[in-house]
Amino acid sequence: MPAPDAISDLPQRIIDALRIEVEWTVHEPDGFGLGFVAGELGVWLATRDDDRLSALHIEVRVARHVPDGPDVRKFCETRNHYGLVGRWVHDAATATVSLVADLPSFNADGPEAGLVEVWAEYVAHMIATAESAAFRSLPQLGMGGQKALTLVGGQRRKPSDRFVNRLADIVELGKDAEAAEEVMELLRQTPPVVHGRAGSSWLISHESPVIALRCLDGEVISIFAAQHPTFGWGIMIAAGQDPEKLWLDDDPELIASLNRTAVQRGGLAPGSWTQGQHVEHRMFISNTLLRAAGSPQTAHFAVSEFVTETAVQLRRSRITVEQETPALVRPAWPDDDRADVLARRDPFNDGIDNPDVAIYLDLFGRGCGITQRSFELWESRLTDDDRTDPRVAGFTKFVRARNTG
């Protein structure tokens, strides 16, 4: 039974807020969810209900054909440790890596309805993060897989700069702590109230500049203004264990499992598990997300919601899930076979900041930095049919002519 009065069309409201054209959306026939493509990658939005809550599930598919092993675990853990939004999850059963988040849905008539713009901005953050990774060929170079190019109606979309450029906007708004400190002051005046679903007996303390919530069972949540090494100022929610009551081992395999099972449980997980002083669940709320709320008061409400869901996630980390259970809701999209061919033929991009690389304009006119190593790796994965494609042949000729002077 769905949560009472939950916004049934929340995925569509978010798509509307992001101004996604109808021709680039995909509707599931049974009404389970909505998908769309804003650049190269597929984004899936769905609501998942039980008798306690309604959750908005978000998946941005980043890579396919990713072998299980230390490379993908290191890739996901590094990005979860310094993550902006969501969590990087590798589903070994489908060899797929996606950026995933589960946010609370809310009542149509409640104060939460004002958070639609915040949730839409959160999705935009996820799109920008994932599209940047795909453009820099991180699925191919960092995971040994292939970028998850997604087609709609058999067509490939020209990437939209308005999402990729959002990363620069986040950096710009993150230059000073004003927005974060403004909301932190409201949180000090009215600290978050952790709901009963996260257990009872939570104690609140102000250890300036940190607001700390401590549970007698050993859970600890810290809330503070923080400066992300890339994206600047925002608010960090870090949830972990009392050092005297540890129940989670400091184990990279465990961290990967926690991020995967957070999806499998179908609950709420706004951030990612990573290694801090001990294993902890982190969520960084950028100044851009705080500003998207429209007012410090609404941002205060949003942060309080995130704190509650982080507490629930921490409590549920004590529950195990069978690893064979599929981790992703949408690992496959229509026309994946054709998309695989197109993605394989796209040259790898090592970045355009390296002065010693060849610069090549890709299919969409974007500058790509090509090294000898990335060229050889790309060429080694081509099929005979790929090599007869005019773009593939032209690029191969370009690189070889440059290398021979």
N, C-alpha and C positions, 0 to 999 in steps of 0.2 A: 504493500500500500504506500503510495507516494507521501512525502511530507506534506502536511496541510498547507494549502494556499501557495505552494511553490510556483515560481514563474515557469510555466510549461514551455514557453518559447524563448528561454534565455539564450540558447545558441543562435537563434535568428536575430535576436536583439544585438548580440555582439557582432555578428556579421554586418548588420546594418550600421552599427556604430563605426565599424572599420571601413565602411563604404566599399565592400566587395561586390563586384558586378555579378549579376545573376548568372551570366554565362560561364562563370568560373566557380560555381557552387555545385555540389553534389548532394542530393537528398536520398537518404536511405529509404527504400520502399516501405519498411515497417515503422518508420518514424523514429527509429532508435537514435539517429544523430544526423548531423550536417557536416559536410566537408567542403573545403575550398582550397584554391591555390592562389597565393598572392605573388609568388615568384616561381621558384623551381620545385618547391617542396609541398607536400600535401599536409593540410591541417585538419584535424578531426575534432569536433565538439559534440559532446553528448551529455545528457543528464542521466544520473544513475540514482535511483530512489530505493530506500528501504523504509521500515516503519519508524526510523529515528531521524532521518535526515535526507536532504536532497543535495547531491553533489554535481558540480560541473566538471566533467572530465575533458582534458585537453591533451591531444597528442600532435606533435609536429614530427613527422617522419623524416629522419636525416640520412640514414645509411641503410643499405641492403647488402646481402651476401657477406656479412661480417663474421669472420671465424671467431669462435670462442677462444680465449687465451689471455695472456698477460697484457698484450698491446691494447685490446679494447677495454680491459679493466682499468689500466692506467689512464687511458684517454678519458673515460667516464669519470673516474675519481678526481682527476685534475680539474675538470670542468665543474664538477659538483662542489669541489672545495672552494673555487673562486667564482661560483655560480652567480648569475644575475637573477634568473627566475627558473622555476621548475627543477627537474632533475633528469640527468642523462641516464637512460635505462637501456641495457642490452638484453634483448630477448633471444636467448640461444636457440630456442625451439624454432624460431623463424629467421634467425640470423639477421635481425633488424635492430637498429639503434634509433630511439626516438627521444625527443625532449618532451617530458610529461609533467602535468600538474593536475591536481584535484582541488578545486576551490569550493567553498560552501555556496550552494544556491541559496535563494532567499525568498521570502514571502512578497507577493506582488503588492500588498498593501502595507508592508512594514517599512521601517526606516532603511532597511538594507537595499530597497529598490533603487536608492540613489547611488549604489555602487556599480551599476552596469558599466559606466564609463571607466571606472577603475579596473574592472575585470577585462574590459575590452583593451585597455592599455597594457594590462598584464599579458594578454594574448599577443599584442603587437610586439612587446618585448621578446616573447618567445620566438616569434617569426623572425625578427631581426637577428637574434642570436643564432638561430639555426641556418638562416639563409647566408649569413656571413661565413659560417663553417663550411657550407656547401660550396660557396664561391671560391674559398681558399683551398678547396680539394682536400679537406681534412678527412672525409670518409675514406678516400683512396690512400692518402699519404700517412695518416695517423692510425687508421684501423685496419688497413688491408682489405677494405670492402669497396663499395661503389656508392656514389651519392644516390639518394632515393628520389631521382627525378620523377615527378608525378604529372600525368597528363589528364586533361578533362575533355571528354568527347574525342579522344585521340589526338588532341592538339596540345602543343607546348606553349606555355605563356611566356611572353617577354617579361622579365623581372621588373618589379615596381620599385623604383628608388625610394619611394616614400616610406617603405618599411626598413630597408637597409640603412637609410640615412637616420633612422631613429636612434641608432647607437650613438651617433655624433650629438644628437639632441640630448641624450641622457648624460653624456659627458659634460656638455655645456651647462646643464641645469645642476650638475653635481659639483660645481666648482666651489660653492660655499655651503656652510652647514645650516643656513637660516631656515630652510623649509623643514629639515629634520628636527632641529632644535625647537621650532615652534610647536610641532606635534608632540615632541617629547615633554614639553612643559604641560600640555594638556593631559598627557598620560600620568604625569606626576600628580596632578590635581585630582584626576579620576582614573586610578589604575584599572587595568583590564580585570574583569571578573571571569575567572575560569569556570565554565559550566560543569554541571554534574557529570556529564559524559566523560570528563577527563579525571574523574575521581574526586574525592573530597579532601578536606584538610590542607588546602593551599594557603600558605602564609606569604604576605607581601612585605618586602622591605625596600627602602630607598638607600642604596649604597652609591650615592651620587658619584658619577653621572648615570649609574645603572639602576634600573628597576628590576628587582629580583623576585621571582615567585618560586617558593619551595614547597614541595609536597612531602609529607611525612613518609611516603613510600620510597623516596629517594630521587624523584624527578626534580630538576632545577631548570628554570627558564630565566634567561637574562635578556633585557630589552635596553638598547642603548643606541645613541647616534654613532655612526661608524663611517669611515671613509674607505670605500672599495678601491683596491689598487688600480682599477681601470676606469670605473664609472663614477667615482667621486662619492659625495655624501648621500646618506640615506639612513634608514633605521634597520638595525640588525636584531633579529630574534634568534637566539641561540639556545637550544634545549638539549640538556644532557643529564648526567647522573651525578648524584652526590658521591664524591670520591670514597666515602666510607660504605657506600651501598651499591657498588658497581654490579650490574648484571649483564652488561654487554662487553664482550672481549674486544680488545684493540686488534682487529683482524680485517685486512682489506677484503677478504672473501665475504665476511659478515656485512660489511658496508654495502657491497654490491647487492647482496641478498636483500638487505633492508630496503634499498631503493627499488628493487624489483617487486618485492612483496607488498610494498606500499601501493602499487598498482593492482596487484592481485586481490587485495582485501576489498577494494572498491570503496574505501573510506576517503578521508580528506588528508591530503599531504601537500601543503602549499610550498614547501621548500625541498631540500635534499639532505640525505645523510652523508656525513663526511667525517674525517678524523680531525678533531680539535685536540684539546688537552686529553680528552677521551673521545669515544664515539659520540657524535652529537648531530642533532637535526638543526639545520640553519635555514633561515630565510632572510634575504636582503630586500628591503623595500626602498627603491631608489627615490630620489627627490621627484623624478618625473611621475612616478606612480602616486606619490603624495599630492602633487599638483593636480593630477587628473581627477582627484576627488572633488575639486571645485572649492573646497573650504577646509581649513584646519580641523573643524569639527567633524566633517565627514571622513577625513583622513584618520582622525583619532578613532572613529568607529571602525574603519576598515582594519587598522592595525590591531585593535582589540579582538576583532574576529579572527585575524591571523594567529594571534596569541592563543586563543582557545583551540583552534584546529591544530596548532603545533603541539599543545599539551595532549590532545587526543592522540596524535601521531606518536608521541613519546610513550604514552601509556600502552598503546597497541603494539609497540616494538617487542613486547614480551610474548607476543603471539606468533607462532611459526606457521608457515604455509608450505605446502608441498611444492618443490621446485619445478616439477613437471607441468604445473599449471601454466597455461599461456600468460605472458606478462603484458601483452599489448592488445588493445581493443581493435586497432586498425593497422595491422602490419602489411596488408596487401590492398592495392587499389586497382581499379580497372585499367587495362592497357599496360600493365607492368612489364610484360614481355617486350613490347615495342619501346617503352621508356628505357629498359635496360640497354637496348642497342644504342639509343641516342646518348645515354649517359656514358657508356663505354667509349664512345667516339669523341667525347669532349676532352680536349687536352687538359692535363693536370696543371693547376695554378699554384706555384710555390710562393706567390706574393710579389707585389710590385715594389716593395721597399728595398729589395736587394739590388744594388747597382751592377752586379755581375751577371745578371740573368738577361735572357732574350725577352723582349716585350712583344706579346702577340695579342691582337684584338680578337676576343672570342666572338661567338655567334651574335651576341647582342652589343658588340662594340666596346666591351669592357676590357681594360688593360689587364693582361695576365702575365705573371713572371714565370718563365720556363727555364728550369735548370737541366743540365745534361742528365742528371739522375732521374728527375721526374719524367723527362722525355722517354728515356729508355724503359722506365717502369710502365708508362702509358702504352708504349709501342708493344711491349711484351704481352699485353693483355688483349690485343686486337685479334679478331678473326680474319680469315681470308676475305670474307664479304666486307668487313669493315675497311680493309685496305683499298678496296675499289671505290669507296665513297669519295666524291670530289673534295669535300672539306678535309677528310683525313689525308688524302694524297697531297693536297695543297699545303697543309700544315707540316707534313713530313718533309716535303721539299723545302719549305721555309727554314726549318731548323737545320737540316743537313747542309743547305747552302751557307748558312751563317757559320756552322762549325768548320766548314772547309775553307772559309774565307772568301 
